[in-house]
Amino acid sequence: MAKSRMDPADNLWTMSPRPAPLPGSARDIAQRLSHEREFVEAVLCLERALAEAGTDERAQIAADLGDVARLASEAQEYETAQHALEVATAAVNWADLHCQLGTVHLQRGRRVEARRAFDRALTLNPRYRAAAVERALLDAREGRIGEAMETLRALVSDGTVHEPRAFEQGLGALGEAEFEDAEPLLRRGLDIGDAWLDQQLGGYQSLVDHGDMAGALERIRAAVEERPGYPDLHLLLGAHELSMGALDDAIESLSHALEVHPDYHAARVEFARALERLGDTPQALAQLALVLAQDPAHAGARTLHERLTSRRRQVRKASESLPHRA
């Protein structure tokens, strides 16, 4: 089997031969390979699965790539982690994956690329606190300490500080350019990460994996009710409802995602998909046009737009070919 440690002389993403197919699903294989610390092989397995996946499978495979990247980072295999996240973010435009990619870039000393990834995460979700903190800490390390402190104070202007004392101590350390001391204090003070939400999403995915779609629906609905300001959750709920054929519920959930974050392209594409399922193709195309006006290269929007316009042309052509009655 191919090695998982990086050799500068190798281009591991065009290696030949690639790992031979193994019994079981690609996700199961990748999970096993990750636990065996064969991270390169795990990424290759998921990358091949992604190339063959349908629309509904791509999101989960991207999430799996994020999990592999996290384990690879913990093992200090940063190049592998970066590649996994680049593949994942090319498949789905999720703020958390872009933020994760930014942290990997930082671990590799690539500050320009890290800033670009954090900016992308904040473009997708301006309220994404983890990305805002990471970018502020990057500003501080590059000498813009005052700007970083201003950004961090603005994040807590609504008073939502998990540990105020730790936060103030972190700001003090940051002001003294004591970055190693400041970072853990600020993270603890702001409670970066959401253990409860992570638990809910883990339970949701477990229910989906076991085919309990109704139970998964209840789990994600509970998460949305508890964290209504997270557009990603409204999107996940809407996509789940759409997969179950609950079109009206999906429209409502996806509308909420866009109310929270109007420029959330992934949610607007899914909204267009729901409208098309309802039979409102003109409105679906209008929603896709809004996305493409801001991001002409958006893969999901382009693919769906081309499919809908092609189908409309075929319907029009078929209609024109029908014999006209006198």
MORA-V22411 format. One record per helix or strand of 2 or more residues. SS is the DSSP state (h for helix, s for strand). FROM is the first residue (numbers start at 1). TO is the last residue. If there is no record, write none. Layout:
{{SS & FROM & TO} {SS & FROM & TO}}
This chain:
{{h & 12 & 14} {h & 26 & 35} {h & 39 & 52} {h & 55 & 74} {h & 78 & 91} {h & 95 & 107} {h & 111 & 124} {h & 129 & 141} {h & 145 & 155} {h & 164 & 175} {h & 179 & 190} {h & 195 & 209} {h & 213 & 226} {h & 231 & 243} {h & 247 & 260} {h & 265 & 277} {h & 281 & 294} {h & 299 & 321}}
